[in-house]
Each structure stands twice: as C-alpha cells, then as structure tokens.
Amino acid sequence: MPIRGVAVLAVILLVSAGGRAGWDALIETAPPLLVNPTCRVDERERSPPNPAPALVDCAALVHPTALVHPTGLVHPTALGRPAEPIGDVAGGASNTDIRISASTLMLDRDGRLLRAFTVADGRWRLPVDLDTVDPTYLAMLLAYEDRRFASHPGVDALALVRAGWQLLSQGGIRSGGSTLTMQLARLLETRSTRNAGGKLRQIRTALWLERRLDKDAILETYLTLAPYGGNLEGVRSASLAWLGKEPRRLTPAEAALLVALPQSPETRRPDRHPEAARRARDRVLEHVRLAGVIDAEQAARARAELVPTARLDAPMLAAHLTDRLRRAHPERPVHRLTLDAGLQERLEPLASARAAALGPRVSVGILVADHGRGEILASVGSAGLFETARQGHVDMTRAVRSPGSALKPLIYGLAFEDGRAHPESLIEDRPSAFGGYVPANFDLGFQGTVTVRRALQLSLNIPAVKLLDAVGPARLVARMRRAGAHPVLPDLSPPGLAVGLGGVGVTLTDLVGIYAAIARGGRAVILRDTLEEAGADPGWVGAAGSPAETRAPVLEGRAAWYVASILAGAPAPTNSAPGALAFKTGTSYGYRDAWAIGFDGRHVAGVWVGRPDGAPVPGLAGIDAAAPVLVEVFARLGPMTPLPPAPRGILSTTSAELPPPLRRVQDPRAASRGGADAPQIAYPPEGARVELGLDQDRVADLVLRVRDGVPPFTWFVDGAPVVREPYARTARWMPDGPGYVTISVVDARGGSSRVNVFIQ
C-alpha cells in the first residue's frame, strides 16, 4: 500500500513540476492502438481545428469506450472485458465529442418528460443540460467534490499531493484527490482504477478530456453518467426516481442528497439504507455550509427534512403512443410530441377509474386534439398498460371497431350539402324496407314525423338510412377517406346501407378526424402526434398549400355548420349542461362498443368504452358509458370555447317557411331518382369551367337550366338555396367569388340532380 502511494505521489510530483508541458507529456505517453479494421479514417478531417481524424463507417471500435487520441490513433481507455457501451469519443470540431448512449426521451409540446426508455443494458441514463439543473445543486457539487474545477486542467495537483501524502503517511485517504474530470474518466473505464496503473490511466484520460471538451460539457457528461444506485445513472434519473421531480428546482436537502449518493450509490440507497443516506446528506450540508454555499439556518432546516425511503416509478405517460413512435423511429434520441403532459396526467386516471366502475374486463380509450392546429393533445390507449385482465396492452385509439351511429352526422351533412334536407325539414320515422334491409331504431319504437334536426339528435336509424340511401353509401365512405379515415369494409365488399349504422370498421382516431373536420367548417384536418411532422412551425396545418388545405373538403361549410348546430342541441348527458358541447354517441351491435365524440370551438375529443376482445357488455351504450367520460374530458380541458358563428347563406327558418321541396324529405325511390321524370341540370354541365368575368368590373350572372322533373324547383349552391323562382326552368345566380361550387336542384317530388363546376 505505501509503495503504491509512493509511486503515484512520485509521478504526480514529477509531472506537476513540469507544469502544463508535464501534463501534456503524460498524455502523449499513451500507447496508441489502431482502430478496428471495419472503420475507415476520413483524412479530410485532419486539418485544423480537427487534429484527429474522424472515424466514419465504424461497425465498432476496439472498445466501446475508446477515445480518439490526439496523435490520430485510437487510445483505449480500457482493454478489459467487453461491456455495454456507455459511449465513445470521436474526432471532430464539436465541443461535445463524447457520444453517450443515453435513454430515448419522449417530450411533450413544452419539453416536459412524458417517458424515457432504458438503454440496452436496462439502465436509466437521462441526458443532462446544465440549464435544467438547480444552481444550488451545482454549487454544492463543486464545493464538495471539486472546488477548483473551473481552474484546473483536469487534475488538481494540490489535492492529489495531499491525498498521496495521506496515503503514504497514514495508510489511508481522508480527503480524496479526484476531480470531477477524473471521476468522469473513471466512469468511462471498465477496469479498476484503484491501483497505481489505473490511477495514472485515470489522470491521463482526465487531462485528455480537458483538452477536448469545455468545462460545461465535462460537467454535463459527468451528471449524465454518475451512479445513483440500482440502474440509475445521472442526476436527472436520480431526481425523478428518488424525489419525483426534475432537478430544475431542489431544496438544499434534496440537492445535498443528490451530491452524496454517487460516492457510494449502493450503500447509500435511500430505499435500502435510509439512515446511511441521511448521514451522507448531512455531511454534505455541513461541508457546503462551511464553504458558504448555504447559511446555518438553511442547513438546519435541510437536516430536518426526511430522506425519501421509496423509489418512485419513472414517468410513463402515453405508453401506447410512445411505444409506437419509438418502434417507428428507433434512431431518434429525442421525440418531441404535440401532447400536453398535464392533460395526459389528468386523463389517464380518468380512464382507469371509469373502466373500473364499468366492469373487470372493460377498457377505455381517449383521444383529444386541437382541431385548429391538427395537434393531438392527449392519447390514452387503455385503462392501464399493465391491466392484463382488461388487455391494457391493446391501444384502443387505433383498434378497428364498429362505430354504431357515430357516422350519422356525416350522412346528414351530405344531405344538407346536396340540398336534399334542411335541419327543419320533416322526415318520416316509420317502418321502412330498403330492398332486403329493414333497419330498426335502438329502442325498437318509432317517432312518426319529426324534423331532421330531431332525428339526428335522437339518433333515429330509419331517417338516417333514408338519407344515406339518397346520398349513397359510396359517397359516405369517400368522404370518410377525405377526412383521413381508413374505413374497413367486410370482405372488401362495396359499401351498403348498413355502413351508416356501424357496418364498417373504424378507429377512434378516424372518428376524431371526421369530427375535427366538421368542427372546422368541413375542412380536412391532418392529425399529428409529433412536432417534427409539423416542421419548425407547429401551426402549419392550416397554412395555405399545406396537405390539409389542398385536400377536397369533407363537407361544404354551411352543411358542416348545420351539423354542428344540431349536435350542440343534443340531449345532454346527466353530468353536463345542455348546449355546452356538440357531440354524438354511438353503440355498436350487441353492446360491444360505446362511443362519444364531441367538440367545441377549439378542441375535439373522442371516447371509446368496451372490451378489447370484442365480447359484448350487456347494457353498454354510448350515452350512458362514453358520453359522461367525454364531458369529464372537456372539464379537464378548462373553459370551453364557443362554436363559430353561422357562415353566410345559412337559412334559419321554420319548417313551414322553407322552400316547398325542403319542407319534407322525399323518398328518393318514390321520386324515381335517375329515371326519365327526374330533374336533370341541363346547364352548366358537370365539370365545366364557366367564365363570368369575376376578375373584371362587370360580372355576368350564371344561368341555371333544368329539364324534366316536377315544379316547383329549389336551386342550391353549396347547400344554400339561391333562387326564388320556383316554377321557372331557367334561373340566374350571381356568385360572390371564384372557385369550385356544387349546384343542385330538387323538384316537388324530392328528385334531384347536381353538378360540380368551377366559376372564374
């Protein structure tokens, strides 16, 4: 023992006597070792400021923690047993040459941690930025571990001489001589540094690190690798595990504990050895008090604080989404999501509690988005990832299920767009057969004659099928796809009338996208979960020329507004005030799926409730199981934003005052739609580009002509009535601007025709 102390002390004294040149000479004594043959050296990187070549196309270095030596060869910091790579140091101009294998991070829209993943060997190693660490902690660390950190070249000669003398004279060291840079060098080693040779390697590596990195980079790297017990590495991992928070703001007691733990991380683990942790913390407090970092009163209060005795779980928000993103982009060290961590924290317990109240195998999925920006704010895939009885591993925001009645708003919107119906039109809810298809209402009863508004608010099936029969199931599916949905049809068969009542597979994400389009006046919304997808400006979704804006609209604006106004007046759930939310529920056949999707002027949210295995849950209905959850979701979003005002061209009147063809929805089959007697638009033809001189001072009217059909006729442009000459077969309309329009005409028997033209 004394012989080793003499050897180390002699080397230190000799090198120190030579000043900086002596330290440089020590670095140059490192035995060089050529790089692995699978690596090639980029000679172009030899020119200043890169004295060392860059290693490119490397399958591996000789050792995973190898350092590129200033001579241009690779200097191994350790040649012992293979180890899980912490990182490597490669040549280059960057001041952060050490590439640490760190935990993959999932961050929310404001940079808050949603989740981190362990590195390959199962360790939590969260990268650290000095700007995110409490200054008091940093001051304590430097005062306790390395008070001359800012000025020494990696080795504190005075401290080493003192430690060597203690070892030589007393047989032991009372005050260590290792600097933080030397401790970092030790963390990069895989062999012991407790013998003389190991200590010299540690000194040499520390000196080399100081030449390659600035002080902040050294400190950040140390704070990323320092051990804190178990599989915790780095002050950030430790702060989250032992204190339950990021190290940005720490009490003096918390800061002192985090300074004390790396010296002996296993014997001071707070969960196993709380008393040892407390004593070590108090020693740090006394030391930093004497150093003037804190005063006596602060130290006394800090000593009175209890030491945590349990390790906390790492943050794991949005588990399904973060798992999927990591699998999709394994190369990304940091994923920046559009999610709001605070909202996610509030919604996950809600899903868990609601599922528990509904049955032992029931799960809940929730999706929330900002429909103006297309950004997903919360994604709850299940009632709990580890809830095995509830199959919590299944992400119910992406599972294909039957929507029940949740597609009805889109059906009604198409009818409004075509001019086939108005919210105040009358429609029959009576037993009806559509070929071999005989739909029935959920309660097996009939309401008789009702307004279209009431039919949608009560989710009556027969009126919805009548309107779908008129607008066409294929058009409904096409509009779903415009909204970004991916409908799944049974056996790839063509869509039939059953699609309107749940005979198609959709996901919760699909439905939220459809309702987002309705909320935005019919414009398609591309939902995104990562900020990277939106580029530098996360608000780009609504920008001119963006993919969302170049898509054809899901619904014409007036039709979308009619739908939204109807949904806002739907009978409210028991835990909500009427009119506070525009929403629709759905219940699939056999009580397998309960849905509720709603929106206000800013947010759109969807809720699914059911069993992931598809088994029925007797009595499970959207209005009772999912709608109350939807109301609670919006309560957690904060004050609701009003829906937008009515656009131009909205027809607000009673049923009796509507144009005659709109007063009652006609049966299109009775009107022989498409037959010889059905009305046909003779002019303008389908797909025409009509020049009206809209870019000039004098603008011509658009002439509208209809043949066949039975008057009176009602003309519509984009769903709004425009002509008051019901018995004339020729009419005129003055457009208010250029662009695509849908022109339709409805006759007295409900027969109709429509064309799409471009006016300029």
N, C-alpha and C positions, 0 to 999 in steps of 0.2 A: 504493500500500500504506500509507504513512504517513498519507495523507489519510483512508483508511477507518478507520485506528486512531484518528485524532483525532476523527472523527465519533462513533464508538462510545464512546470514552472520555468525550467531552463529554456525551453523553446519559446515560451511567451516573452521572457526577458530578452532573449536574443533578437526576436522579431520586433519587439517594441522598441528596442534600441535603434533599429534601422528606420523607424518612422514609417511613413506611407510606403516608401520603397521596400521596406522589410515585409510589410503585409503583401504587397504586390508580388514580391519574390516567392512568398509562401503559396500564393495562388498558382504561380507558374510551375511549382513542383508537382502538380497533379499529374499522375501518369495518364497519357492520352490513350484512348481506345477508339478504334474506327467504328463508324456506325454500322448497323446491321446491313448486310448486302441488299436487303429489299428496299433500302432507302437510297435515293439519289440526292446529291447535293446541288443546289442551284447556285452556280458560281456567280451569277449576276448580282446576288445579294451580298457579295463580299465588299463592295465599295462602301465608304463611309455614308451614313453613320452606322453601318452594319459590319463590324469587323469579323463577325462569324457568319458562315454560310447558312442559308435557310434549308431545312430538311423538308423535302416535299415527296409525295407519293410513298410515305413510310407505312409499311404494314405494322412495324413495331420498332422500337429502339432496343438496344441490348438489355436495358432495364426500364421498366415503365416510368421510373422517376429520374431518368437520365437528364443531365444538364449539358447544354452545348457549351463546351469550354471555349474561352477566348482565343485559343490557338486555332480554332476552326474544326477541331476534332471533338468527339463526344467524351466528356468526363463523367464516368459513372459515380454517382453518389453512393451507390451500394451495389455489390455484385453477389449478394446472398440469395436466399430462397426467393422464388417468384412470389409476387404479391399483387393484390388488386391495385391497379394503377390509381394513385391519387391524382397524378397529372404529369406533365413534362414541361421542360423549359426549352424553347427553341429559339434560334437566332431570329433577328428582326429588329426593326426600328421601334416597335411599340414599347412603351414603358411597362406593359403588363405581359411580359413574355411567358410567365408561368401560366400554363393552361390547366386549371384544376378540373378534375372530373367531379362536378357538383350536381346536386339534386335538380331535377327538372322542376321548374316553378310554373304554377298556374296563377296568374294575377287577374284581379278584376279591373274594371274600367278606370279605377282611381289608383291602381298599383297595389291594392291590398291583397294579401295572400289568400287564395282560395284553397290551394292544395299544393303539396310538394311530394315528389316521389324520391324514394331512396336511390342511392347509386347502386352499382351492380352487386356490391358485397353487403347490401342491406343497411348501410349507414345513412343517417340523416346528415347531409352536408350542404347547408344552405349558403349560397354566396353572400358576402357582406360588403356593403358600401358604407364608408365612414360617415357619410352624411345621414345615414339612417340609424346611427348608434348614439346613445346618450353621451354627451360630452363629459358628464361626471364619471361615467364608467371609464372612458378613455383616460381621463386624468388619473383615476385610481390605478388603472392598469400600468401606466407609465411610472407613476410614483412607486408602486410596489415591485414591479418586475424590472424596470429598465429606465432609471431616471435620466440617463444621458443618451437616450435613444436618438434624440434629434441631432446629436453632435458626433457620435462615434461612427467609425467606418464599418460597423458590423460586429466588432469585438471591443468590449470595454476592458482595456488593458489593466486599469486600476482595479476593477472588480475581479479580474482573473488572477492578478497577482495576490490580492487579498485572499481569494478562495484557495489558491495554491499554497499560500503560507499557512492557512488554517489546516489544510490537509497535511502539510508537512510537519507542522509543529504540534497539532492537536489530534491528528489521526482522523479528522472529520471536518466537514464544511458546515459552518453555521449560517453563512450568508452566501448564496450562490453567485457565480460569476457569469452565468449565461445571459446574454442579451436576448431580446425578442427575436432578433435576426438569427441568432444561434438556435433558439428554440424552434424557429421555423425550419432551419436546416435539419434539426433532429427529426421533425415531423416528416420531412421528405426522405429520411433514411429508412432502410428496412433492417439494418444491422444495429447492434448495440453501440452506443456512443459513451458508455461508462468507463471504457478503458482508455489508455493514453492514445492509442492509434485512432480510436473512434472520436475522441475529443478533438484531435488535430484535424480529422476529416470534417468535423462539425465546424471548427473555426474556419477552415479553408473555404467550405461551402458558404458560410455566412459572409465572408469577405467577397466572394464572387457574387452573391445575391445583391449585395450593396452596390456593386458596380453595374449591375444590370437593371435594377429596379429603384424607384424612388422610395422615400420613407412611407408615403401613404400606401403604395402598392404592397410593400412588405407587411405593413400593419394589417391591411385588408386580407392578405393571404393568410397571415397567422390567425386572424379572427375567424377565418373560414375553416381552418384545419384543427384548431385547438380542441383537445378531447374534453368531454364533459360528462363522461360516464355512460356505460352501455354502448349503444350505437349512435350516440350524439356527438357530432363534431361541429364546432363553430359556435360563436356566441349567439347567433340568431336561432339556431336549432335549440340551444340550451334555454334561451329565454322563453321560447314558445313551450318547451316541454316542462320546465320547472316553474315558470312564472305565468304561463298562459297568455303572453303578450309579446309583441315585437320589442326589441331592445331600444326603441327610439326614446322612450321616457321611462326611467328607472328611479326608484327610491335609492338613497345611499345604501340601505341594507341589501337591496336586490343587486345593485352594482357590485358591492363588496363580495357577495356570494359568487357572482359570475367571475370575479377576479380570482377567487380562492380555488374553485373547483379544478381547473386544469393542472394544478400542481400534483394532485393525487386524485384523479377523477373517480376511481373505483372505491377507494376507502373513504371518500367524502360524499358519495352519492346521497342526496337528501332523502331519497325514498328508502334507503337501506341503512344509512348511518347518519341520521339527522343531527345527532349530538356532535359528531366529528365535523360535519358541515358547519354547524353553528360556531364551534370553536375556531375553525379556519376563517370563517367570515369575520369574526370579532377581531382576530389578529390583523386582518387586512384593515378593518376600521381603525384600529389603534395606530397602525403604521401610517395610514393616509391622514389621520388627524395630526400626527406629529409632523407630517410633511406639509401641512397647511391646506390640503385639498378640501377638507370639511372642518367645521369647528367642533368644540366639545359638546355643545348641545345637540348638533346633528348626529354625532357619534353615539350619544346616549340614547337618543330616540331610535336610531338604527339597531342598536343592540337589543332594544326591547321588542323589535319585530320578530315574529315567529318565522322559522325556516320552513319552507314547504316540505311536506312529507310524502307527497304523491306525485308521480309523473303524469302529466296530462297528455291526452291524445293529440296528435298533430292535426292541424286543420284539414278537413276533408269535405269541403263544400262542393256541390255539383259533381258528385262522384262519377255518375254515368257519362256526363258530358266531358269531363276532364280525362277519363279513361279513353274515350273515343278520340279526342284530339291528340293525345299522346301516341296512340297507335297510328293515327293518320300522319303525324309529323314527328317521328322519333328523333329527328336531327335538331329540333329546336330546343335550346336550353331554357327559354322563357316563352310562355304563351300568354298573350295579353287578350283577355276576353272582354266582351261587352257586358258581362254580368255585373250586378251590383251586389257585393258581398253582404252588405247589411240586409238587403231584401232577401237574399238567398238564406241567410241565417234565420230570418223570421218565417219563411215559408216551409222549410224542411220540417221543423217541429209541428207545424200545422198539418202537413200531410200525414205525419206519423200519428198524431192524435186522432185525426178524423178516421184513418184506417182502423185504428184500434177500437173506435166506437162502433164500427160497422161490421166487424167480424174478424175471426182469426186468420183468414186467408185473403182478405181484401187488401188491395194496394191502391195508391193514389198517385196520379201524375199531374204536374202543374207546369205550365209554360206561360211566361209573361214577356211581352215585348213592347217597345216604344214604336207604335205604328208609323210615326212621322219620320223616324230615322232608320227603321228596319232592324234595330238592335235588340237582341234577346237580353232581357234584364235578369231573368231567373229561370232555371231549368231544374225541376225536381222530378227525377225519373221514377221514383218509387217511394214507398213509405219507410224505406231504410235499406241500404245496400246489403246489410248483413242479416236482414229479416228473412231467414230461409223459408219459414212457413208461408210467407207472403211472396215468395220468389222475388225478393228485393233486388236481385241482380238484373232483372229484366227492366230495360229502360222503356217506360210506358209513354214517353213523349215521342217515341219512334216506332212503337209496335203498331202493326196494321190491325185495325178493328172495324167493326160496323158502326157507322155514325148515327144510326137511328134517324131522328128527324132533324139532325143538325144541318143538313144541306138545304132545308126548305127556304131559308132566306134568299139563297142564290136563285132558286126556282122562281120565287115571286119577283125578284129583281129582273130576271129575263122577261117575265110577263109585263112588267112596268115599262121596260125598255122597248118592247115591241108595240106598246100601245094596246095590248090585249086587256089590261086591267088597270085600275087606279085603286089606291087604298080604300076609297069609299064605294067602289063598285060592289054590287051584290053578287053573291055566288051561292050555289046550292050545295049543302052538305046533306045529301040523301044517298041511299044505297045506289051504287053505280057499278057497272061492269065494264071493263076495258078489254074486250076480247075474252080471254080466259082468266084475266087478272081481276080479282074482286077485292079491293082494299077495304079495310075497316078501321074505325078510329080506335085509339088506345083504350077508351072506356067502353067500346062496343056500342055506343049510342050515336045519335045524330042531332045536329043543331038546327036543321032546316035551312032557311035563308039567312045568311049572315053577310056582313061586309068582308071584303078581302082582308082588311086590317084585323078584324076579329078572328078570321080564320087562321091567320098566321100567329096571332098572339095566343090562341088556344091550341095551336099546333094540330089542327084538324087534318086528317090524312086525305080524305076524299077530295077536298078543294085543291090540295097540293098536287095530287095525281092528275086532276083535270088540267091544271095549268102546265104541268110537265108534259102532258100529252100534247098540249098546244105548242109549247116552245121546243120540244124534242129532247129526249134523253141524251142524244149525242152532243147537242149544244151545251147541255149542263156539264158533261164530262170535259168538253173542250174548255169551258170557262174555268173549271177547277184547275186544269193544267195551266191556264194563263196565270192563275194565282200562285203558281209554283207547287201545286199539289201533285202527287203521283198516285192517282186512283188505281186500285187493283180490282179488276173485274173477274168474276168467277169463270174459270176455264178460258180466259181470254175471249169470252163471248161479247158480242156487241151489246151496248148498254140498253136496258129496257126500262120500263116504268118503275120497277122495283128499286132502281138506283135512288129515287127520291125519298124512299123510306128506309134506307140503310142497306140496300143490296149492292154495296160496293165497299171495298176496303180502303180506309184512310188512316192517317196517323194524327195524333194530337197536334203535331207541328203543321200538318196540312191544313187542319181546320183553323188554327190560329192565323195562318197565312191568308186564308179565304176571308175571314172576318176582319183582318187588318186591311184588306183591300176595300171592303165595304166601309170601314171606318174612314178611309182616306178618299172617299168620294168615288170609289170604283177603280182607282189606280192600283196596279200591282205593287206589292211590297216584297222585296227580297230580304228574307230574314237572315241575319248573320249572328254568329256567336263569338267571333274573334275580331279584334280591331285591325289585325293585319289585313283581313279581307277588304276592309274599307279604305285602305291606304292611309295617307297622312291625315286626311280629314274624315273623321268617323261619320260626319253628316252627309257624305257624298251620295247616299241612297236616293235622295230627292233631287239631285242636281240634274240639270239638262244634259241629255246624252248618256245618262247612266243606264245600266241594264234595266232597272225598274221602269224608267221613264220611256224607254224605247219599246217596251212590250205593249201589245194591244191592251186596252183597258179590260178589266174583269167585268165591270158594269159601267154603263153610262152614268154620269154624275147625278142626274136627277133620280134615276132609278135607285142608285145606292142610297141617296138621302131618304127616299120613301121607305126603304127597308129599315134604315137606322131609326127613323122616327117611329115606325111600328114597334120595333124591338124595345125601344125606350119606354113604351107604354105597356109592355107585357106584364101580366100579374107577377108581383114581386115575391121572392122567397120570404119565409117567415122572419128572417133576420135582416131584412132590407126594407128601405122606404121605397114606395112606388116612384118610378121615373128617374131614379138615381143612376141607373145603369141600363144600357142597351144590351140585351142578352137573349140567348136562345138555348134551350136544353135539348137533349136527345136521349132516347132509351132504345137500345138495340133489342132485337127479337130474343125472347127468352130471358130477359133481365141479365144480360151478360155485360153490358156496358152502360154506364151512366155518364152523360156529358153535360157540360155547361161552358159556353164560350160567350164572352161579352167584351164590351169596350166603352170607353168614354172618349173625350176629345184628345187624349194623348196616349193612353195605354190600351192594349188588347191582351186578354188573358184567357187561357183555356184550362179546364179541369176534366180529368178522366177518373172515374172510380169503377172498380170491378176486380175480378180475379184475373191475374196474368195468364192462367192456364185456360181461360175461356169458359170455365164452368159457370153455370147460372147462379145468381144470388137472388133468391126469391124476394120480390118486393123492391128490388133496387131500381130506382127511377131517377132520371136526371134532375127533376125539380126538387126532390127530397134529399138525394145523396150528394149531387155535384153542385147544384146552384148555391146552397149555403156556403160551401167551400169557396166558390167564386166570389161571393160577397165578402168573405173574410180576406181573400187575397187583395181585393181593391181597398179594403180598410187598411191593410198593411202598406199599401202604396201611398197613403196620405190623401189629402183633399182631392176630390175628383175634379177633372177638367170638363167643362160643359162641351156638349156636342156642337159642331159648327152650325151656323145659321143656314137657312134654306137657300139654295142657289137660285139663280134667275130661271124663270119658266115653270116653277112649281105651281101646280093647280090645287089650290086649297078651297074646297067647297064640299057640299053635302052630296049624297047620292042623287037626290032629285035634281040638283043643278048641274050635274055632269052632262057632257055631250051625250046624246042618246045612245051611241054604240058603247059608251063606257059605263052606263048606268047599271048594266047587268053583264056579267061574264057569260058569253055564249059558249055553248058546246061546239067546239070546232068540228066534230064529226057530223053534227046535225047541219052545220053550215056547208057541208061538202067541201071542206077546205081542199084547195088544189083542183077541184072539178071545174066544169065549164062555167058554172054560175058564180064561182068565187071571184072576188075582185082581183084585178091584176094591174100593177102600176105600169102604165104604158110609157110614161116619161117622168123622170130620167131613167135610163136603163141601168141595170146592175153594173157597178164598177166604173161608171163613167166619170170623166173629169170635166166639169162644167165650168166654162169661163163666164163669169158675171162681172168682171171688171172691178173686183174688190180692192185692187190696188190703185184705182183711179177715183176721180171725184164723183163720177156718175156711176151708180151701181144698179144693175138690172135685177128685177125680181126673178126668182126661179119658178118656172112654170111646172105645175104638177098635174098629171093626167092619169085617170083611172078608167079602165074598161071592165065590163061585166060587174057583177055584184049588185046588191040591192041598196039604194039610198035610204036614209041619209048616210053620208060618209064622214068619217073623222080622220083627219090627217095628223100625223105625229112626226116630229123631228127629235131624235134622241129621247123619245118617250114623252115629250111635252106636246100637247095639242097646239096647232099653229094656225089653223084655217077655220073661219066661221061661215063657210058657205056649204052647208051640209048636203044640199041637193044638187050641187053642180059637179060635173065630172072633170072640170078643169078649174084649177085653183092657182093662186100665186102666193109665194112666200118670200119675204125679204130676210136673207141671212145676216147675222151680226158679225161675221168674220169668216176667214178661210179655214179649210180643214176638212177632215172626214166627218160625215154625218150619216146617221141611219134614218131613212124616211120610210114610214109605214102608213098604211091606210086600213081602216076597219069599217066593214059595212054594217047594215042594220041587223044581220043575222049572225054577226061575230066572225064572218070570214075575213081574212086579212092577207095582205101582201106587203113585202118590204124589200128595199134595196139599200145598198151602201154605195155612196158616191163621194167624190172629192170636189169641193167647191173652191174656186180661186178667182 
